[in-house]
Amino acid sequence: MQIFEKIKDLQAFLAKESAKGSSIGFVPTMGALHEGHISLVKEAKKESELVVSSVFVNPTQFNDKKDLERYPRTLEQDTKMLAEAGCDILFAPSVEEMYPQTDTRKFDFGFLDNTLDGAFRPGHFNGVAQIVSKLFEAVKPDKAFFGQKDFQQVLIVKELVRQLDLKIEIVPCPILREPDGLAMSSRNTLLSPEERKQASNIPVWMKEAKQLFNGKNAEEVKKVIIEKVNSTPLFKLDYFEIRNADNLQEYNAPTDKHAVALFAAFCGRIRLIDNEVLS
């Protein structure tokens, strides 16, 4: 596996590979890798001749500086995991490399950026769009692979690609889960033993929501799950919503065919998200 820290060096190498006709698959990450990330690399290897992964903790998508400070950074371990997974190139730039000047771009994603995580984390998705657009420009991939755990983010990235008219296929990949069902996340390592124990309730609630949902009773299901979350120690709920899976608008039973349950809450001081496609 080759490692690059500078955009110009990465681009020079990739230009030669593209000239040979090699297809490029890209897996952007913020590091602290787990098997969920590695599953994206493996999927990229199936669909691409050359796999690039980036490790970069992007400061512009954190609206809480303390959250940025405590985000885990494990580059040495990440490098080892990527190499073992067969990743061809690691791009690990500095903040100065990605942001030589302050990025003042403002993206307009309309409703997508004003609901759910967009409402609870103002500016978050604008920061995501800034860094993803920069990484896409640096790598120029044919396909980019994202985990479905960040359901709203996948829709944002698809809209970003549409707005910028980029010839990049966005490939959503299934959520990988721990043995107890908790969605794999870099943040899981920050949970205390008691918080980790309580966090195992999240996949139980998501499965229950799927079992209860009959296509018409979204409000009743929401009420049941929200009451359970609010009565569980250490949890502070941001939202539990059932939305149209195609656009995240309010779910309308007579006309909407695809529903998704979306969850975000603090378990202790660590914010966790999850989702479950219902229909």
N, C-alpha and C positions, 0 to 999 in steps of 0.2 A: 504494500500500500504506500502510495506517495502522499506526502503531506505538504500543503502550501499554506502560507500565511499572507501572501500578497496577491491581490486581484490580478495584477498584470502577469505574474508568473503562472497563476492558474489558467488564465485565458490563453496564454501562449501555448501551454501544453494541450489544452482542450481543443484549440483551433487545429492543431496537427491531427488530433484524433478524429475530429469531425471531418477533416479533409480526406481521411481514409474511409469515411462512411460509417464510422462507429456511432451508434445511437447512445444518447446520454440519459441516464436516469438519475434523479436528484432527490435526496432525502435531507431536508433542512431540519436541524434540531438545535435545542439549547443545552445539549449535553446532559450530564447525569443520566447516562443511557441505561435502559432496562430492556427486557426482552420484547416489549412493545415496539421500541425503536428498531431493534434488530429484525423484527418481522417485516418492517418496511424495507430495510436493506435487502432482505431475502426476496421480497416481492419485486423490488427494483432489479435485482439480478436476473430474475426470470424474464423480465420484459425489456431489458436493456443490455447492451454490450459493454457499457462502461458505467460504473456506479460512483457517483460523487455524493458524499455526505458532509454537511457543514456542522460545526459546533460553535455556536455563538450565542451568548446570553445578551439578548437585545434590550438595552436600557430604555428605548422609547416606548416599549409596550407595557412597562410597569408604571401604574399610576400610584403605587405605594413604594416609596424608597426603601422601607424596611423589608418589603417582600423581595425587592431586587437584591438587597444585601445578603439575605439569608438563602437565596436560591442556590442550591448545591452546585459546586464546580468540581468536576472530577476528570479533567482532560486526560490524564495518564491512563486511567481505567477505561475511559471512553475510546481512546486510541486502540487499546488492546482488543476491546470488544468488536470494534469496527473491522480491524484487521482479521480477526478470527472469523467474522461473518462474511469475509470475502469482498469487503468494500475496496474499490480500486483507488479512490482519492479522498483524502480528508482535507477539507478547507477549514482552517482554524484561525480566523483573522482577529486582530485587536479591535477595540472600539474605535481607535483612531483611524484604522484602515477602512472601516465601514462608514464612519462619519467624520471625514476630514473637515467638513463644515457641518453646522447644525442643519438638520433636514427640516425645512419649514413646509414641506408639501402637505396639503390637506386633501384627503380623499373623501368622496361623497358616496357612501353606500346606502343612503336613504334609510329605510326602515330597518334593514339588517344590522346597521350600526347603532340603532337607538333602542334596541330591545335586549332582554336577557343580559348576557355579559356586557353588551354595549352600554346598557343603562347602569349597571352596577360598577363598571370599570371604565369611566369616561376616558377616551383617548386611546384605549387599549388596542382596538382594531386599526386605528390609524397608524399606530406604531408597528403593528403586524404588517400592514400594507407597505410601510416604508421599508422595512428590512426584507420582506419577501421580494419586493420589486428590485431591490438592490442585489439580492442573491440571484434572482432570475437573470438579471443583466450580466452578472459575473459568470454564471455557469452556462447560461443559454441551453437549458436541458430540453429534451424532447418530451419527457414525462417527469412529473414531480409527484411524490408519494406522501400522503398525509394520513394520520390516524383519525378514525371516526370519533374517537373520544372527544376531540375538539370539533363537534358537529357544526357549530356556528362558524367557526374559523374556516372550515372547508368551504362553506357557502361564500364567505367573504373572499377567499382566495380565488374561487371560480369567478366571482364578479370582478375581481381585480384583473384577472387574465382577460376577461371580456372587455373591460374598459380600456386596457392598454393594448388590446388587439395582439396579444402574444400567442404564438403558435406552440403552446405548451399544453399537453393533456394533463389534467389534474386527476390523480388516481386515489380515491378514498380507500382505506384499508381497515379491516375489522378491528374492534377493540380487543386487546389482549388483557386477560384478567389473572389476578393472583388465585391460588387454590381456593380461597374463601369467596372469590367472586369480585373483590375490589378491583376496579379498573387500574391497570398499571400506570404509575405516574412517578415522575422524579420527585414530586412533593411527598410521596408516601414515606420516604426515608426520614422526613422531618417530624413525623408523628411520634409522640411518646407512646410507650406500650399501651397505656389505657386509651389514648386517642385512636391508636391503630385497632384496638379491639372494638371500639364503638364504630369506627369507620366501616367495619364489615357489615353494618346494617344497610349501607347504601345499596349494594346490589340486591339485597332482600327486598327493599322498598321498590326498586326498579322492576323486579320480577313480579311483585305483587301488583304494581300498576298495570303491567301487561296482562296479567290474569284477570283483573277487574274490568279492563277496558273492553267495551263491546261495540265501539264505533259511534256511540251516541251519548255516552255518559261522562264526558271529559271533566265536567265540573265536580261531579260526585267523586270521581277517582282522585282529583286534586285535593279535595277536602280530606279524604281518608289519609292520604300520604302526608300531607302537610301537618295534620294532627299528630301523626306518629313521629315525624321529625321533631316537632316542637316539644314533644314529651320525652325525648331522648337526651340524656346528659351529654354535655360538651358541644352540642350542635347549635349553630345559629344559622338559620336558613336564609339564603339570598332569594332563591326562587325554586319552585317546582312547577313546571308548566307543561301542558300538552298542546303542541302546535302543529300546524301544517308542516310536514317534513320537507316540502319542496322550497318553501319561502319563509318559514317561521312566523307567518301570520297566525292570528287566532284560529284555532281549529273550528271548522264549520261542518258539523256532522252530515247534513244532507248532500253537500257537494264535494267535500275533501275526501280523497281516497287514502292519502298517506299521512299518518300521524306519528309523532315522536314525542316521547317524554324527556324533558330536559331538567337537570338538577344541578344546583350549586349551593354549597353551604360551607361554613367554617366548622371544622372539627378541632376544637381548641383554637389555636391561632393559625391553622393551616387550612387554606381554601381548597376544596375538592369539587370536581365536576364529574358528571356521568350522564349518559343518555341511553334510551332504549327505544328502538323502532317498534311501534305498536301495531301498525298495519301498513 
